[in-house]
C-alpha cells in the first residue's frame, strides 16, 4: 500500500546513481532486477533480451493496453533527473525530472524521456508525454547479475551513462554545453552572499575565468575587487598576480608586467612567491625575464631558501651551466626536506655532466 515500508515488489531492490558533470547534477533512480529472478530464482541468462524484455513495443497486459516500451528497470518508473539543460546523444533535454522508457532492438535502441515520471512502469505510457527520444547502439558487456546504471566515462563537460544487465550495455552520452556559463552564473550569485565578504573568493573566481579562458572582462573586475573593494580587498602578491594573469590573457602584457613588478616589491612578498613566479616565466619560455626575477630574489633575500635554486635554474636555462652548478651546490645543503634534497642532488649530477636541468 502507498506510504508503507514493505519489501520491494519481486525483490527488485531500489538503487540510485548520481554524477556531477561540473556543477550539473545528474541522478538516476531505478529498481534493479536480477538475472536469477522470478519464482525460485530461475536462471534467465540468455532469456533476458528479446524474451523477458521484448524487442520493439509490446502489449504489457495492463494499463492503457497500448503497445508500450520497456520501463528500463523494474517496478516504478526509472527516473532521470538533471539540474540543468543537457544534451543526450547530441539532442537537448531541458533541466527536469523524467521517466525513462526504452524500446530495445538487436541493433539500435530508442531511449525515451517522458515528462511523466511518477507512474508504475510503462503500463500507462503515453507518447504525447515524450520530452525527448534518442537512438543508441547496444554493446556487449561483462556479465552483470543485477541491472545497473553506471557512469562509465567522466570528463569536465560530459559523461557516459550506461544501463548494464546480463551481457549487454546500453550507453548514453550526456554533455553540458557552455559549462563555463553555468559556473559564472553560480559565482555571480555566490559572490553576492557570504563569499563576497572574503577577498580570497573574488580572487578565486577571477582565477577560474583565467583557467577556463572565459568572461575575462568580468575576471578583471573580480580581480580588482579582490585588491581594492572597500573593507574587503587586500593587496597581496596573490591578488596582484591574479590581476596580472587576467591582463595578460586580455593581451595587455605591458600592464600585466607593471602589476607584477608591484607584486614582486611588496614588503609581504616571500622568497618562495618570487621563486614560483620565476618558474612560471621559465615555463613560458621567458628565460631572460625569469633570470632577472631570480637575481632580484637573491638581491632582496640573500641566501634564503629557495633563492639559490632559482639562480641555478635561471642560469641553466640561459646556457651558463657553470654558474648554474655553482648555485645548485649552494642550494643543496639548504634543502628543507628529503624530496627537495634528492631533486637538487639530481640537478647537481646533471650539471656536473654538462647537461642542463629541466625547467
Order of alpha helices (4+ residues) and beta strands (2+ residues): beta-beta-beta-beta-beta-beta-beta-beta-beta-beta-beta-beta-beta-beta-alpha-alpha-alpha-alpha-alpha-alpha-alpha-alpha-alpha-alpha
